[in-house]
Amino acid sequence: QTVVTQEPSFSVSPGGTVTLTCALSSGSVSSSYYPSWYQQTPGQAPRTLIYNTDERSSGVPGRFSGSILGNKAALTITGAQADDESDYYCVLYMGSGISVFGGGTKLTVL
Amino acid sequence: EVQLVESGGMVVQPGGSLRLSCAASGFTFDDYTMHWVRQVPGKGLEWVALISWDGGGPSYADSVKGRFTVSRDNSKNTVYLEMISVRSEDTALYYCVKGVLIGSFHGDAFDIWGQGTMVSVSS
């Protein structure tokens, strides 16, 4: 069974830069997995940040960017702000309509 | 404004059945794949199912295959999730999600999310 792995937690200072990653239990992540990223704050529905590796969803600030770094998908937040403190989820497309979420990363801004 | 409104969540006994609905507005509904994603309170997100713009696909997570059926009525701008033989592990908030791509579901991602409807499986 394919497992998608994210860092359980991460912290960043206000104004700092942080890169969250999304890996496969076996194999490398490439753009062929169409990685996407979602932000969720407690009690709220998720919000789409990035899809198709690096395309920003409508209204998403430019400080959020997606990429492939080595063998992982990555979400980079440049100039972190207090309200970026959230849970972040990646999704990889496995083919045949199947998508798999990572376990999520809890980002703290302090 | 794009809007997705889920309904149908309830308390149901193990082994029971229910149908969730999602009413869509603010976009050309029959252009897009629609997804269901669920979340156990306090836990992570799990993709459940998708249905293509024309009712094709559909695709399911292994955890629900054979028990859940996704369908849509493009004349009513509504997507459904029929759940049978429910288990305690199906207890979750179920989100209806609009896909990103027009047409094909290959490589689709999640665009607009509803607020969710809660399903509790308990005796």
Interface residues (C-beta under 8 A of the other chain):
Chain A: Q1 Y34 S36 Y38 Q40 A45 P46 R47 T48 Y51 N52 S57 Y89 V91 Y93 G95 S96 G97 I98 S99 V100 F101 G102 G103 G104
Chain B: H35 V37 G44 L45 E46 W47 L50 G57 P58 S59 A61 D62 Y95 V100 F105 H106 G107 D108 A109 F110 D111 I112 W113 G114 Q115 G116
